[in-house]
Amino acid sequence: MRFHNREKELEELERIWRLCSKSTHFTILTGRRRVGKTELVKQFYAKKPHLYFFIGRKKPALLLEELSEVARTVIEDFPTMVKFDEWLKFLLNNLEQNTVIFIDEFQNLKFVDESIFSDFQKVIDEYKNKVQVHIIAAGSHITLMDKIFTNSKEPLFGRATETYVLKPMQFKEVSKMLFEIGITDIESQIQWYSVFGGIPKYYVMAEEQGLTGKDIFSALRILLFRDFAPLKEEARSVLTEEFGREHPSYFSILEAVSLGNSEMTTIANRSGIKVKSIAKYLGQLVRDFRYLDYEIPVTEARPWKSKKGRYFLNDNFFKFWFKYIYRNRSDYEIGNYDILIKKIQQDFESLVGREFEKISMQFLRELNTQNKLPFAFSKIGRWWRKGSEIDIVAFNEDSKNILFGECKWQNRKTGIDVLTALLDKSAYVDWNINDRTDHFTVISKSGFTKKAEEFAGQNNFTLYTLQDLKRIFTHP
């Protein structure tokens, strides 16, 4: 499979590399496992002088010998070293200008010998203006990488010249990958994305496992629901390593959120964790681990003071795993895969429906960028109040234009009742209530009834179907 997207990230790495003609740059790259950090950097340095070092958890002497072997591919007479600072000094003194030094899973140095961080800091400080190289340190353990480089008590605090978080791909980019493996139908693409999200490695795995052109349930059977499935232990291993000894509490919270509990009290009740204690866990899941998003109604004037916040799991694969596998782990562990697949099939449309709302927001952002909407919005999100919810609200503070949107993932045509309900709910949104221009949109999987289309034409509604999404997202 070809390397897809990441053009902006590659451009940024190129920009930094050019700056290395004057001094050494130390770039930090984090992001969840499988998101594509290693492949991104390899694409960047493919035609540049470079060294790739992987940090495994092993004895210091063994790791130094392994790193020295790699260095000898560029520096033939690289000696055997017993101290990390001496190893790094020799390396920097013998590399040509603008060489890229890529240190993958950098955080594992903590488990090798924590004093290496102090050695690294001393050498970086000494050589920053003596040599001109680009050091890139990547790590999948986001919280540990943050601690290493942002905790003022850590030796490497303040030493990074750039810090980036590589985020999962949006649907538009994933669509390109799916098209390449024969998943060309927009509905099928949305189904795949609803499970595997924006993690490119999962689509590479699908191709490797012979899933070209297959439906989502064929993919689930091969990748997750069999004894030798390549993703069978994926979520558990990633999250257990990330959360450490407290992983049972975090797992309970993520399971509760995956089942639709979004407010602090309901999450506490469902997870069995006291309300007084759960705020700490939720804060860490949002701020440190970044597996939860904390959202407030998009029109709130003072979001930092709002008490209407809700929590949502932002990783599609983990959401799927907690909702269908973790809560049914007894069946999963003994191999009752057919039973679980049947449960998923019965509920799958609702899972995809919730993801369809987010894809629809991405769709509207694309239209906004292309100036294909009645006005250019500056903010977009969800809105709710006292039992009333609107899937999408977008607005422009300057022009006082506002767009209300509803998303329908169902196998029947959307009727006039959905449009009238949206019109009614819009009256409860108190954003510039007496000084605004209202616009409406409904995005429907299965199209619209004739009455709905007639009503739309008379009431400032724009209607979209999957064919409209296909024109924006998919590729010939």
LOZANU-14186 format. One record per residue (C-alpha): residue in three letters; y, x negated, z. Coordinates in steps of 0.02 Angstrom, whole numbers, plus 50000, padded with zeros to 5 digits. Layout:
! residues N
ALAYXZ...
//
This chain:
! residues 476
MET500005000050000ARG501734993849956PHE503024989950089HIS504175005150105ASN505955007750163ARG506764996750298GLU508104991450172LYS509474991750304GLU508434981650426LEU508024968650293GLU509864967450244GLU510324964550426LEU509024950750448GLU509674942650288ARG511444943350356ILE510934934750517TRP509914921750423ARG511434916550323LEU512404914250486CYS511094901750543SER511884888650429LYS513154886350570SER512114888750729THR510464895050794HIS510264913850810PHE509034921650932THR508594939450876ILE507604951650981LEU506584965150894THR505714978850994GLY504844995050949ARG503275004250986ARG501604997450931ARG501155000650746VAL502965004450700GLY503014989650580LYS503924975450669THR502764961650610GLU502704967750431LEU504604969450426VAL504874951350478LYS503524944950361GLN504364953950217PHE506014946150268TYR505404928150276ALA504164928950131LYS505174917050022LYS505984906950161PRO505394892050264HIS504534899950415LEU503284898550557TYR502334913150633PHE501754911650814PHE500734925150900ILE500764924851090GLY499074929451162ARG498694931051347LYS497784914751380LYS497904898751482PRO499504888851451ALA498594873451385LEU497574883751263LEU499114893151202LEU500114877051177GLU498694869351075GLU498594885050969LEU500484885150940SER500414866650897GLU499064869850766VAL500204882550684ALA501674870450690ARG500614857050603THR500574867850447VAL502404862950427ILE502554847050533GLU500984836650501ASP501184824250644PHE501534837450777PRO500844829850939THR499814838151074MET500964844451210VAL500674849351391LYS502414856351428PHE503214870851337ASP504994864051342GLU504414847751260TRP503464857651129LEU504984868151086LYS506154853151080PHE505014843750962LEU504864859150852LEU506754861850840ASN507084843450806ASN505894843050658LEU506234859150562GLU507314860650409GLN508904870750417ASN508774889950412THR506924890150454VAL506344906850527ILE505334905250688PHE504444921650721ILE503694923650894ASP502644939550898GLU502234948851060PHE503464937551150GLN503294947251314ASN501524940551336LEU502264923951391LYS502504932551559PHE500604933451578VAL500354915551519ASP501624906851631GLU503224915351685SER504114898551703ILE504084897151513PHE505564908951507SER506614896351606ASP506024882351490PHE506494893051340GLN508214896651411LYS508604878151443VAL508084872851269ILE509014887151185ASP510594882651281GLU510424864251235TYR510014866551051LYS511004881951002ASN512364871850916LYS511304856650873VAL510094864950752GLN510214879350629VAL508674890450637HIS508334909050657ILE507204913050804ILE506514930750805ALA505594936850960ALA504664953350937GLY503774963851067SER502894980651079HIS503054982151268ILE504814989251262THR505144990151450LEU504544972451480MET505574965651333ASP507094974751402LYS506834967051572ILE506634949451501PHE508264950151404THR509384962751494ASN509014959951678SER510384948651747LYS509124940151862GLU508014934451717PRO508234917051638LEU508454923851461PHE509784936451509GLY511224935351384ARG510334922851270ALA509944934951129THR511244934850991GLU510594951350919THR509464965050986TYR508664978650879VAL507484993050911LEU506414997150758LYS506245015950754PRO504885026550672MET505205031750493GLN505975048350447PHE505025061050343LYS505885055550182GLU505155038050197VAL503435044050253SER503415055450102LYS503435040049990MET501945032650080LEU500975048950071PHE501365050849886GLU500625033549858ILE498975038849936GLY498855054849836ILE499605067049963THR500875074449844ASP501035092649900ILE502545095250013GLU501595106850131SER500215094050154GLN501475080250182ILE502305090350320GLN500605093250401TRP500195074650398TYR501905070050467SER501725082950606VAL500235073150672PHE500575054950629GLY502475054950629GLY503445040050568ILE502195026350612PRO501795017350447LYS500185009150509TYR499315026050523TYR499585029350337VAL498975011950294MET497415015750397ALA497195032250303GLU497165022750138GLU495975009650209GLN494795023350267GLY494695031250094LEU495765046450133THR496745046149970GLY497125064049918LYS496265071650071ASP496885085950180ILE497475083550359PHE495855089550439SER494835077150337ALA496025063850401LEU495835069650582ARG493925069050570ILE493945051150504LEU495365043850606LEU495145052750773PHE493645064350788ARG492095053750774ASP491285040450882PHE491905025750780ALA493615032650736PRO494925018650720LEU496215028550821LYS495005034950954GLU495745024351094GLU497465021651017ALA498555032651127ARG497645028951289SER497685010051266VAL499515009351212LEU500145020551351THR499045013451489GLU499694996051451GLU501475002351444PHE501435012451606GLY500275001251709ARG499605007551876GLU500695023051875HIS500005029351709PRO499145044751785SER500835051851838TYR501635048251670PHE500135055451579SER500285071651678ILE502125073251635LEU501865069751450GLU500435082151444ALA501565095451522VAL502945092051396SER501715092251250LEU501215109951301GLY502995116351284ASN503685113751460SER505425106851433GLU506405109651594MET506265098851748THR505585112551862THR504265118751741ILE503725100751701ALA503555097351888ASN502525113151915ARG501375109651768SER501125091151807GLY500885093351994ILE502295081252036LYS503635086552161VAL505335090852089LYS506145077852204SER505055064152130ILE504975069251948ALA506795065151906LYS506385046551922TYR504895047851803LEU505845058251676GLY507305046251679GLN506155031651644LEU505255040851504VAL506935044151421ARG507895028251459ASP506595014551476PHE505005019851385ARG505925030951259TYR504475042951234LEU505525058051286ASP507165064351216TYR508365073151333GLU509345086251236ILE510735098151281PRO511405112451175VAL512335104351031THR513965113651062GLU514185108251243ALA515955101451261ARG515495089851406PRO513685084951378TRP513685072451520LYS514025086651643SER512865099551568LYS511415106251672LYS510565114451523GLY509575099051472ARG507795099851405TYR506475086551377PHE505495084251217LEU504125071951167ASN504805062351019ASP503205053850959ASN502165065450850PHE500525056250873PHE500665055551062LYS501185073851065PHE499625078350966TRP498515067451075PHE499125074951239LYS499085092851175TYR497355092651096ILE496395077451157TYR496975072351330ARG496925089951400ASN495175092151322ARG494575074551364SER492875080051429ASP492415087651261TYR493175072751172GLU492225059751272ILE490515067951247GLY490825070451062ASN491125089151047TYR492225085750898ASP491865101850803ILE492395112250952LEU494035102750964ILE494365103650777LYS494145122550786LYS495405123750929ILE496655113450830GLN496425124150674GLN496815139750775ASP498435132550842PHE498925120450705GLU500255131150620SER501255132250782LEU501195113250801VAL501805110850623GLY503115124450645ARG503975114850784GLU503985099050681PHE504625108750531GLU506225111950629LYS506535093250644ILE506115090250461SER507325104150416MET508695095050512GLN508295079350414PHE508405089850255LEU510135096350302ARG510715078750344GLU510185073350170LEU511155087850092ASN512635083450202THR512605065450140GLN512535071649961ASN513975084149989LYS512845098749943LEU513335110050088PRO514825121950103PHE515635109250222ALA515285091950290PHE514635093050468SER514905079650599LYS513615085450725ILE511925094150716GLY510635099550844ARG509825114150935TRP510675127551037TRP510055138751177ARG510735149651317LYS509905162351433GLY508375165851328SER509275165151162GLU508925150351047ILE509475144550875ASP508435131350786ILE509905122350703VAL511765122450732ALA512915110550637PHE514795110050642ASN516395100650603GLU517685099650742ASP519125096550623SER518825110050493LYS518115122550620ASN516625126450508ILE514945130050588LEU513205132450515PHE511825142350601GLY510055139350542GLU508315146450570CYS506665138450516LYS505105148650477TRP503395140650454GLN502285155450418ASN501125161650280ARG502135177250240LYS503845179150162THR505305178950282GLY506075196150300ILE507815202950329ASP507475204250516VAL507555185250535LEU509255184750449THR509995198950551ALA509345191450713LEU510165174850671LEU511785183850632ASP511715192550801LYS511295176650898SER512735167150818ALA513955178550911TYR513365171151077VAL513835153451026ASP515535151451106TRP516105136551003ASN517865140350938ILE517345158550942ASN519015165450880ASP519465151450761ARG517995146450652THR517135149750486ASP515295154550502HIS513935149450380PHE512085153450389THR510475146050322VAL508635150150336ILE507285137850282SER505615146350247LYS503905139450203SER503385154950105GLY505015160950030PHE505925177350062THR505755195950034LYS506895204249907LYS507875213050045ALA508145196450134GLU508815188749974GLU509985203349947PHE510625202450126ALA510875183650109GLY511975185949955GLN513105198150049ASN513275188450213ASN513605170150175PHE511785164550193THR511005150150096LEU509115151550083TYR507955136650058THR506085135350025LEU504845120950021GLN505295118249839ASP507065113849893LEU506385101450020LYS505245094149887ARG506715090649773ILE507575080849912PHE506105072149995THR504675069249875HIS504515057549727PRO503775058849553
//
